[in-house]
Amino acid sequence: MDWNALLSLEAQDHTWLVDWSGGVLSVLCQSPVWISWLRKNEKNILKQWNNRFPKTPAQQITASVRPWSYRLPQPAKIPKAPHISAEAAQALRAETDQMPQAIAVALKRLAATLDSLQAEAVASASAKENGARLSE
């Protein structure tokens, strides 16, 4: 929040202070455009920083676009979808005759969901195969 207080609104969502030590403020930027913006406004930002934090003055801003993975939280890995047997939906539908109506309706919805997931898996595999063929 202290970093954002030094910046205009336009830059607050595009630059992030990742380190400050040895008189250098290290900033991660969304794109090279924001590195240029920092260069243009560096003197003003440093002046504000030094007024706000006199015990840790800064003389320079270094900026980078590359991700600093050791500093930034990593997104959670998306688990692979479980393999769904092609017969699972059919087996659920076969059991609905012996169930109370409310449970049968739920089983039919589950069977429809399984059909949909199976169709998505087939379409995804086909898209990957087509992409691989086209890249050859």
N, CA, C and O atoms as a DFTB+ gen file, in Angstrom:
544 C
 N C O
     1  1       0.832      -1.191       0.000
     2  2       0.000       0.000       0.000
     3  2       0.873       1.250       0.000
     4  3       0.520       2.258      -0.612
     5  1       2.027       1.183       0.696
     6  2       2.909       2.340       0.703
     7  2       3.456       2.615      -0.689
     8  3       3.609       3.774      -1.077
     9  1       3.755       1.554      -1.448
    10  2       4.235       1.731      -2.815
    11  2       3.160       2.419      -3.661
    12  3       3.443       3.381      -4.375
    13  1       1.941       1.923      -3.574
    14  2       0.853       2.508      -4.359
    15  2       0.614       3.973      -4.007
    16  3       0.191       4.758      -4.855
    17  1       0.886       4.338      -2.760
    18  2       0.689       5.727      -2.351
    19  2       1.657       6.663      -3.082
    20  3       1.390       7.859      -3.195
    21  1       2.778       6.126      -3.579
    22  2       3.754       6.935      -4.304
    23  2       3.405       7.110      -5.780
    24  3       3.979       7.959      -6.462
    25  1       2.471       6.312      -6.266
    26  2       2.186       6.259      -7.695
    27  2       0.862       6.918      -8.038
    28  3      -0.018       7.081      -7.192
    29  1       0.751       7.288      -9.293
    30  2      -0.554       7.767      -9.770
    31  2      -1.465       6.549      -9.932
    32  3      -0.990       5.415      -9.995
    33  1      -2.743       6.784      -9.998
    34  2      -3.708       5.689     -10.110
    35  2      -3.447       4.807     -11.325
    36  3      -3.646       3.594     -11.266
    37  1      -3.003       5.410     -12.426
    38  2      -2.799       4.643     -13.652
    39  2      -1.727       3.565     -13.501
    40  3      -1.788       2.548     -14.192
    41  1      -0.757       3.758     -12.625
    42  2       0.352       2.805     -12.489
    43  2       0.166       1.811     -11.351
    44  3       0.901       0.826     -11.282
    45  1      -0.771       2.032     -10.476
    46  2      -0.902       1.206      -9.277
    47  2      -1.191      -0.258      -9.566
    48  3      -0.720      -1.124      -8.828
    49  1      -1.935      -0.561     -10.595
    50  2      -2.266      -1.954     -10.903
    51  2      -1.292      -2.587     -11.888
    52  3      -1.501      -3.719     -12.325
    53  1      -0.229      -1.868     -12.241
    54  2       0.686      -2.359     -13.269
    55  2       2.129      -2.474     -12.790
    56  3       2.973      -2.996     -13.519
    57  1       2.436      -1.995     -11.571
    58  2       3.787      -2.082     -11.020
    59  2       3.698      -2.555      -9.575
    60  3       2.774      -2.203      -8.841
    61  1       4.693      -3.371      -9.182
    62  2       4.700      -3.926      -7.829
    63  2       6.108      -3.857      -7.263
    64  3       7.060      -4.313      -7.897
    65  1       6.240      -3.295      -6.086
    66  2       7.522      -3.245      -5.405
    67  2       7.803      -4.635      -4.839
    68  3       7.011      -5.158      -4.055
    69  1       8.938      -5.240      -5.238
    70  2       9.239      -6.597      -4.786
    71  2      10.417      -6.645      -3.821
    72  3      10.594      -7.632      -3.106
    73  1      11.233      -5.575      -3.794
    74  2      12.370      -5.560      -2.873
    75  2      12.875      -4.128      -2.740
    76  3      12.765      -3.335      -3.675
    77  1      13.420      -3.808      -1.593
    78  2      14.085      -2.537      -1.392
    79  2      15.245      -2.781      -0.444
    80  3      15.053      -3.126       0.722
    81  1      16.449      -2.595      -0.962
    82  2      17.646      -2.752      -0.157
    83  2      18.814      -2.097      -0.866
    84  3      18.829      -1.990      -2.092
    85  1      19.790      -1.659      -0.088
    86  2      20.979      -1.046      -0.654
    87  2      20.697       0.188      -1.486
    88  3      21.439       0.481      -2.424
    89  1      19.650       0.913      -1.166
    90  2      19.326       2.123      -1.905
    91  2      18.661       1.882      -3.247
    92  3      18.543       2.799      -4.060
    93  1      18.221       0.632      -3.485
    94  2      17.602       0.291      -4.765
    95  2      16.196      -0.252      -4.522
    96  3      15.994      -1.146      -3.700
    97  1      15.231       0.302      -5.250
    98  2      13.869      -0.222      -5.224
    99  2      13.722      -1.133      -6.440
   100  3      13.894      -0.689      -7.575
   101  1      13.405      -2.394      -6.204
   102  2      13.213      -3.356      -7.299
   103  2      11.725      -3.493      -7.558
   104  3      10.940      -3.789      -6.657
   105  1      11.360      -3.273      -8.803
   106  2       9.950      -3.219      -9.172
   107  2       9.678      -4.211     -10.297
   108  3      10.454      -4.321     -11.246
   109  1       8.592      -4.913     -10.181
   110  2       8.120      -5.808     -11.235
   111  2       7.017      -5.070     -11.985
   112  3       6.089      -4.535     -11.378
   113  1       7.127      -5.048     -13.311
   114  2       6.159      -4.329     -14.137
   115  2       5.381      -5.307     -15.013
   116  3       5.887      -6.359     -15.405
   117  1       4.159      -4.938     -15.304
   118  2       3.299      -5.766     -16.137
   119  2       3.808      -5.840     -17.571
   120  3       3.661      -6.871     -18.227
   121  1       4.406      -4.757     -18.064
   122  2       4.906      -4.734     -19.436
   123  2       6.006      -3.682     -19.538
   124  3       6.179      -2.883     -18.618
   125  1       6.757      -3.668     -20.647
   126  2       7.800      -2.654     -20.837
   127  2       7.269      -1.219     -20.824
   128  3       8.012      -0.283     -20.526
   129  1       6.017      -1.052     -21.138
   130  2       5.414       0.283     -21.103
   131  2       5.549       0.884     -19.708
   132  3       5.809       2.079     -19.563
   133  1       5.374       0.055     -18.686
   134  2       5.414       0.561     -17.313
   135  2       6.844       0.783     -16.844
   136  3       7.074       1.583     -15.937
   137  1       7.803       0.097     -17.438
   138  2       9.209       0.398     -17.139
   139  2       9.512       1.811     -17.651
   140  3      10.154       2.602     -16.960
   141  1       9.052       2.115     -18.847
   142  2       9.241       3.467     -19.395
   143  2       8.562       4.505     -18.510
   144  3       9.115       5.576     -18.262
   145  1       7.375       4.187     -18.042
   146  2       6.649       5.103     -17.165
   147  2       7.448       5.342     -15.890
   148  3       7.544       6.476     -15.421
   149  1       8.033       4.257     -15.316
   150  2       8.840       4.414     -14.105
   151  2      10.060       5.298     -14.358
   152  3      10.379       6.165     -13.545
   153  1      10.736       5.082     -15.474
   154  2      11.910       5.900     -15.815
   155  2      11.519       7.384     -15.881
   156  3      12.235       8.248     -15.376
   157  1      10.402       7.652     -16.497
   158  2       9.931       9.028     -16.654
   159  2       9.621       9.672     -15.296
   160  3       9.839      10.869     -15.109
   161  1       9.116       8.876     -14.357
   162  2       8.690       9.393     -13.054
   163  2       9.635       9.029     -11.913
   164  3       9.293       9.228     -10.748
   165  1      10.806       8.504     -12.225
   166  2      11.725       7.987     -11.204
   167  2      12.118       9.047     -10.168
   168  3      12.064       8.772      -8.969
   169  1      12.499      10.218     -10.587
   170  2      12.942      11.252      -9.640
   171  2      11.843      11.603      -8.647
   172  3      12.099      11.728      -7.449
   173  1      10.640      11.758      -9.135
   174  2       9.520      12.102      -8.266
   175  2       9.216      10.967      -7.279
   176  3       8.971      11.213      -6.099
   177  1       9.235       9.730      -7.771
   178  2       8.951       8.575      -6.909
   179  2      10.023       8.442      -5.829
   180  3       9.710       8.211      -4.661
   181  1      11.298       8.590      -6.228
   182  2      12.395       8.489      -5.255
   183  2      12.304       9.593      -4.203
   184  3      12.546       9.351      -3.021
   185  1      11.958      10.798      -4.635
   186  2      11.809      11.913      -3.698
   187  2      10.719      11.608      -2.675
   188  3      10.903      11.820      -1.476
   189  1       9.585      11.110      -3.159
   190  2       8.478      10.757      -2.254
   191  2       8.880       9.622      -1.321
   192  3       8.561       9.649      -0.133
   193  1       9.585       8.616      -1.862
   194  2      10.042       7.477      -1.043
   195  2      10.944       7.977       0.082
   196  3      10.760       7.610       1.243
   197  1      11.916       8.812      -0.265
   198  2      12.879       9.291       0.728
   199  2      12.223      10.187       1.777
   200  3      12.660      10.198       2.928
   201  1      11.202      10.927       1.413
   202  2      10.455      11.719       2.391
   203  2       9.656      10.818       3.320
   204  3       9.547      11.082       4.517
   205  1       9.101       9.755       2.759
   206  2       8.247       8.859       3.531
   207  2       9.062       7.888       4.388
   208  3       8.654       7.551       5.499
   209  1      10.216       7.437       3.873
   210  2      11.049       6.453       4.575
   211  2      12.489       6.959       4.686
   212  3      13.373       6.439       4.006
   213  1      12.736       7.952       5.521
   214  2      14.085       8.518       5.610
   215  2      15.135       7.538       6.156
   216  3      16.327       7.713       5.903
   217  1      14.713       6.529       6.887
   218  2      15.674       5.552       7.429
   219  2      16.159       4.558       6.374
   220  3      17.199       3.925       6.559
   221  1      15.426       4.415       5.281
   222  2      15.830       3.520       4.182
   223  2      15.739       4.283       2.863
   224  3      14.880       3.987       2.033
   225  1      16.623       5.262       2.668
   226  2      16.552       6.064       1.446
   227  2      16.906       5.242       0.208
   228  3      17.624       4.245       0.289
   229  1      16.395       5.676      -0.921
   230  2      16.649       4.994      -2.195
   231  2      17.212       5.999      -3.191
   232  3      16.813       7.163      -3.219
   233  1      18.151       5.523      -4.009
   234  2      18.738       6.372      -5.038
   235  2      18.406       5.893      -6.442
   236  3      18.662       6.595      -7.420
   237  1      17.833       4.691      -6.540
   238  2      17.638       4.108      -7.864
   239  2      16.426       3.181      -7.863
   240  3      16.072       2.600      -6.838
   241  1      15.794       3.053      -9.035
   242  2      14.715       2.087      -9.238
   243  2      15.149       1.149     -10.355
   244  3      15.484       1.593     -11.453
   245  1      15.141      -0.140     -10.072
   246  2      15.367      -1.127     -11.131
   247  2      14.037      -1.805     -11.407
   248  3      13.286      -2.130     -10.488
   249  1      13.761      -2.010     -12.671
   250  2      12.464      -2.577     -13.043
   251  2      12.673      -3.748     -13.987
   252  3      13.634      -3.792     -14.755
   253  1      11.748      -4.691     -13.910
   254  2      11.823      -5.888     -14.736
   255  2      10.422      -6.326     -15.116
   256  3       9.461      -6.099     -14.381
   257  1      10.321      -6.958     -16.280
   258  2       9.043      -7.502     -16.715
   259  2       8.989      -8.988     -16.437
   260  3       7.906      -9.544     -16.256
   261  1      10.131      -9.634     -16.400
   262  2      10.153     -11.091     -16.190
   263  2       9.597     -11.439     -14.821
   264  3       9.764     -10.680     -13.865
   265  1       8.943     -12.572     -14.726
   266  2       8.358     -12.963     -13.433
   267  2       9.434     -13.326     -12.418
   268  3      10.431     -13.963     -12.757
   269  1       9.232     -12.930     -11.218
   270  2      10.128     -13.282     -10.121
   271  2       9.442     -14.376      -9.320
   272  3       8.878     -14.116      -8.257
   273  1       9.492     -15.587      -9.826
   274  2       8.704     -16.685      -9.268
   275  2       9.050     -16.968      -7.813
   276  3       8.194     -17.430      -7.059
   277  1      10.296     -16.700      -7.401
   278  2      10.640     -16.963      -6.016
   279  2      10.040     -15.937      -5.067
   280  3      10.052     -16.128      -3.851
   281  1       9.525     -14.867      -5.613
   282  2       8.918     -13.824      -4.790
   283  2       7.401     -13.805      -4.889
   284  3       6.719     -13.413      -3.942
   285  1       6.869     -14.228      -6.033
   286  2       5.438     -14.147      -6.263
   287  2       4.768     -15.484      -5.964
   288  3       5.355     -16.537      -6.213
   289  1       3.557     -15.455      -5.436
   290  2       2.853     -16.717      -5.203
   291  2       2.539     -17.395      -6.531
   292  3       2.173     -16.742      -7.508
   293  1       2.687     -18.707      -6.548
   294  2       2.416     -19.472      -7.752
   295  2       0.953     -19.894      -7.780
   296  3       0.379     -20.218      -6.740
   297  1       0.351     -19.893      -8.953
   298  2      -1.044     -20.339      -9.029
   299  2      -1.133     -21.829      -8.699
   300  3      -0.211     -22.599      -8.963
   301  1      -2.240     -22.201      -8.129
   302  2      -2.448     -23.603      -7.786
   303  2      -2.540     -24.423      -9.065
   304  3      -3.136     -23.997     -10.054
   305  1      -1.942     -25.597      -9.028
   306  2      -2.001     -26.471     -10.199
   307  2      -3.410     -27.040     -10.318
   308  3      -4.027     -27.442      -9.331
   309  1      -3.886     -27.061     -11.522
   310  2      -5.222     -27.591     -11.770
   311  2      -5.095     -29.101     -11.896
   312  3      -4.366     -29.593     -12.758
   313  1      -5.795     -29.835     -11.048
   314  2      -5.685     -31.295     -11.128
   315  2      -6.291     -31.817     -12.425
   316  3      -7.253     -31.261     -12.955
   317  1      -5.707     -32.888     -12.912
   318  2      -6.258     -33.507     -14.119
   319  2      -7.624     -34.091     -13.806
   320  3      -7.879     -34.574     -12.702
   321  1      -8.475     -34.036     -14.779
   322  2      -9.812     -34.606     -14.609
   323  2      -9.683     -36.121     -14.503
   324  3      -8.909     -36.732     -15.240
   325  1     -10.429     -36.721     -13.600
   326  2     -10.353     -38.171     -13.481
   327  2     -10.891     -38.851     -14.739
   328  3     -11.738     -38.308     -15.448
   329  1     -10.383     -40.038     -14.990
   330  2     -10.879     -40.811     -16.132
   331  2     -12.297     -41.271     -15.816
   332  3     -12.558     -41.804     -14.737
   333  1     -13.189     -41.066     -16.738
   334  2     -14.585     -41.465     -16.552
   335  2     -14.876     -42.601     -17.512
   336  3     -14.719     -42.469     -18.725
   337  1     -15.291     -43.685     -16.963
   338  2     -15.627     -44.841     -17.777
   339  2     -16.791     -44.502     -18.703
   340  3     -17.748     -43.842     -18.298
   341  1     -16.699     -44.956     -19.934
   342  2     -17.766     -44.703     -20.904
   343  2     -19.071     -45.373     -20.484
   344  3     -20.149     -44.933     -20.884
   345  1     -18.982     -46.430     -19.684
   346  2     -20.183     -47.161     -19.263
   347  2     -20.803     -46.606     -17.987
   348  3     -21.886     -47.046     -17.602
   349  1     -20.157     -45.659     -17.322
   350  2     -20.632     -45.165     -16.026
   351  2     -22.022     -44.540     -16.134
   352  3     -22.905     -44.847     -15.332
   353  1     -22.217     -43.674     -17.112
   354  2     -23.521     -43.007     -17.259
   355  2     -24.612     -44.020     -17.568
   356  3     -25.717     -43.933     -17.033
   357  1     -24.303     -44.977     -18.429
   358  2     -25.287     -46.005     -18.793
   359  2     -25.644     -46.853     -17.574
   360  3     -26.810     -47.204     -17.390
   361  1     -24.663     -47.183     -16.744
   362  2     -24.918     -47.982     -15.538
   363  2     -25.813     -47.223     -14.567
   364  3     -26.703     -47.812     -13.953
   365  1     -25.585     -45.920     -14.423
   366  2     -26.439     -45.120     -13.539
   367  2     -27.873     -45.083     -14.048
   368  3     -28.815     -45.228     -13.269
   369  1     -28.038     -44.893     -15.334
   370  2     -29.388     -44.862     -15.896
   371  2     -30.115     -46.198     -15.695
   372  3     -31.322     -46.225     -15.454
   373  1     -29.379     -47.290     -15.796
   374  2     -29.978     -48.617     -15.628
   375  2     -30.503     -48.810     -14.202
   376  3     -31.478     -49.532     -13.994
   377  1     -29.863     -48.170     -13.225
   378  2     -30.268     -48.324     -11.822
   379  2     -31.445     -47.434     -11.437
   380  3     -32.044     -47.640     -10.382
   381  1     -31.787     -46.465     -12.255
   382  2     -32.849     -45.522     -11.875
   383  2     -34.222     -46.168     -11.782
   384  3     -35.097     -45.654     -11.085
   385  1     -34.426     -47.285     -12.472
   386  2     -35.736     -47.950     -12.434
   387  2     -36.053     -48.483     -11.041
   388  3     -37.221     -48.602     -10.673
   389  1     -35.022     -48.805     -10.269
   390  2     -35.223     -49.437      -8.962
   391  2     -35.160     -48.433      -7.809
   392  3     -35.219     -48.833      -6.647
   393  1     -35.042     -47.159      -8.105
   394  2     -34.869     -46.135      -7.070
   395  2     -36.132     -45.290      -6.928
   396  3     -36.938     -45.203      -7.855
   397  1     -36.299     -44.662      -5.752
   398  2     -37.375     -43.677      -5.611
   399  2     -37.154     -42.538      -6.619
   400  3     -36.030     -42.275      -7.048
   401  1     -38.257     -41.872      -6.981
   402  2     -38.195     -40.884      -8.056
   403  2     -37.163     -39.783      -7.801
   404  3     -36.431     -39.423      -8.723
   405  1     -37.080     -39.241      -6.596
   406  2     -36.143     -38.148      -6.307
   407  2     -34.702     -38.598      -6.540
   408  3     -33.900     -37.847      -7.093
   409  1     -34.374     -39.813      -6.123
   410  2     -33.015     -40.340      -6.306
   411  2     -32.781     -40.645      -7.783
   412  3     -31.689     -40.414      -8.302
   413  1     -33.796     -41.159      -8.452
   414  2     -33.668     -41.465      -9.877
   415  2     -33.382     -40.201     -10.674
   416  3     -32.551     -40.217     -11.583
   417  1     -34.061     -39.106     -10.344
   418  2     -33.833     -37.840     -11.040
   419  2     -32.389     -37.380     -10.824
   420  3     -31.731     -36.927     -11.761
   421  1     -31.901     -37.500      -9.583
   422  2     -30.522     -37.101      -9.282
   423  2     -29.529     -37.973     -10.039
   424  3     -28.531     -37.467     -10.554
   425  1     -29.785     -39.265     -10.112
   426  2     -28.895     -40.167     -10.839
   427  2     -28.889     -39.851     -12.333
   428  3     -27.845     -39.927     -12.980
   429  1     -30.053     -39.495     -12.884
   430  2     -30.114     -39.131     -14.300
   431  2     -29.330     -37.850     -14.574
   432  3     -28.663     -37.737     -15.603
   433  1     -29.410     -36.880     -13.649
   434  2     -28.617     -35.654     -13.807
   435  2     -27.128     -35.965     -13.733
   436  3     -26.334     -35.412     -14.495
   437  1     -26.749     -36.854     -12.810
   438  2     -25.345     -37.268     -12.696
   439  2     -24.903     -37.971     -13.975
   440  3     -23.793     -37.739     -14.455
   441  1     -25.745     -38.816     -14.525
   442  2     -25.415     -39.509     -15.772
   443  2     -25.225     -38.496     -16.906
   444  3     -24.309     -38.634     -17.718
   445  1     -26.085     -37.487     -16.958
   446  2     -25.947     -36.451     -17.994
   447  2     -24.640     -35.677     -17.811
   448  3     -23.974     -35.337     -18.789
   449  1     -24.281     -35.406     -16.570
   450  2     -23.010     -34.725     -16.295
   451  2     -21.839     -35.578     -16.737
   452  3     -20.896     -35.072     -17.344
   453  1     -21.888     -36.873     -16.439
   454  2     -20.821     -37.777     -16.864
   455  2     -20.712     -37.821     -18.385
   456  3     -19.608     -37.827     -18.929
   457  1     -21.851     -37.853     -19.072
   458  2     -21.847     -37.819     -20.539
   459  2     -21.166     -36.547     -21.042
   460  3     -20.356     -36.585     -21.969
   461  1     -21.504     -35.427     -20.419
   462  2     -20.935     -34.144     -20.815
   463  2     -19.427     -34.123     -20.595
   464  3     -18.676     -33.674     -21.461
   465  1     -18.982     -34.610     -19.433
   466  2     -17.543     -34.654     -19.145
   467  2     -16.815     -35.564     -20.121
   468  3     -15.712     -35.255     -20.570
   469  1     -17.438     -36.682     -20.442
   470  2     -16.835     -37.611     -21.398
   471  2     -16.712     -36.951     -22.773
   472  3     -15.692     -37.099     -23.446
   473  1     -17.747     -36.227     -23.186
   474  2     -17.728     -35.534     -24.480
   475  2     -16.641     -34.460     -24.500
   476  3     -15.951     -34.297     -25.507
   477  1     -16.481     -33.717     -23.382
   478  2     -15.443     -32.699     -23.307
   479  2     -14.063     -33.321     -23.406
   480  3     -13.187     -32.775     -24.077
   481  1     -13.853     -34.467     -22.743
   482  2     -12.563     -35.142     -22.784
   483  2     -12.239     -35.587     -24.201
   484  3     -11.100     -35.453     -24.648
   485  1     -13.221     -36.113     -24.905
   486  2     -13.009     -36.550     -26.286
   487  2     -12.697     -35.351     -27.173
   488  3     -11.785     -35.408     -27.997
   489  1     -13.451     -34.266     -27.009
   490  2     -13.226     -33.065     -27.822
   491  2     -11.851     -32.476     -27.550
   492  3     -11.170     -32.030     -28.473
   493  1     -11.440     -32.472     -26.279
   494  2     -10.131     -31.938     -25.919
   495  2      -9.019     -32.782     -26.524
   496  3      -8.049     -32.248     -27.064
   497  1      -9.160     -34.099     -26.434
   498  2      -8.153     -34.991     -27.006
   499  2      -8.080     -34.803     -28.512
   500  3      -6.990     -34.799     -29.084
   501  1      -9.232     -34.647     -29.162
   502  2      -9.263     -34.440     -30.613
   503  2      -8.592     -33.130     -30.986
   504  3      -7.857     -33.060     -31.971
   505  1      -8.847     -32.084     -30.193
   506  2      -8.231     -30.785     -30.471
   507  2      -6.719     -30.878     -30.339
   508  3      -5.990     -30.300     -31.145
   509  1      -6.239     -31.603     -29.328
   510  2      -4.788     -31.757     -29.147
   511  2      -4.188     -32.539     -30.311
   512  3      -3.129     -32.186     -30.829
   513  1      -4.874     -33.598     -30.713
   514  2      -4.377     -34.395     -31.837
   515  2      -4.346     -33.569     -33.126
   516  3      -3.376     -33.621     -33.882
   517  1      -5.418     -32.805     -33.370
   518  2      -5.460     -31.947     -34.556
   519  2      -4.350     -30.895     -34.523
   520  3      -3.718     -30.619     -35.543
   521  1      -4.119     -30.315     -33.352
   522  2      -3.046     -29.325     -33.223
   523  2      -1.690     -29.941     -33.473
   524  3      -0.832     -29.332     -34.112
   525  1      -1.489     -31.166     -32.964
   526  2      -0.215     -31.850     -33.179
   527  2      -0.008     -32.156     -34.657
   528  3       1.095     -32.000     -35.181
   529  1      -1.081     -32.597     -35.333
   530  2      -0.983     -32.890     -36.763
   531  2      -0.662     -31.644     -37.575
   532  3       0.149     -31.687     -38.500
   533  1      -1.300     -30.539     -37.224
   534  2      -1.089     -29.294     -37.966
   535  2       0.321     -28.736     -37.754
   536  3       0.876     -28.089     -38.642
   537  1       0.892     -28.987     -36.586
   538  2       2.226     -28.453     -36.310
   539  2       3.330     -29.278     -36.963
   540  3       4.474     -28.830     -37.037
   541  1       3.004     -30.469     -37.434
   542  2       4.025     -31.322     -38.044
   543  2       4.399     -30.870     -39.403
   544  3       5.248     -31.487     -40.047
